[in-house]
Amino acid sequence: MASNIKEAYEQTNIQAKMIELVSFNVASIDLLCYLSLFEGECLNTLKLVNLGLKDDHVKEIVEWIGVMKVERLVLTCNRLTDNCLPLFTGRALPYLKEIYLGRNRINKYRMRENIIELRGKFILYL
């Protein structure tokens, strides 16, 4: 598992207050361990694109960004479902301003009320 985390870290694009990991299978790593590698970084954007993230991963990410000053969270092209939306509303995230959840498995019509609530707190892209 440590070698997989190292591999993910090596594939991570780190630049000017942004961390970006694209097209990596997160099923083989402990996501919190991976994110803890960046706790000393001053960042405002976290991009985790096409990683196969599931709703359980979002819970870990939300807990992690709760203590960081992340302003933008990009989770596009993953396997997120309707169940991930309440995770953003049930937690105080004072620094988070924008959430990108496009190309996931979120039903916009069924989750209309949650989406309206989230758009009241954040800039939401679906």
Secondary structure, DSSP 8 states (H G I E B T S, - for coil): -HHHHHHHHHH-EEETTEEEEES--GGGS-HHHHHHTTTTS--SEEEEESS---HHHHHHHHHHHHHS---EEE--SS--BGGGHHHHHSS--SS--EEE--SSB--TTTTHHHHHHHHHHSEEE-
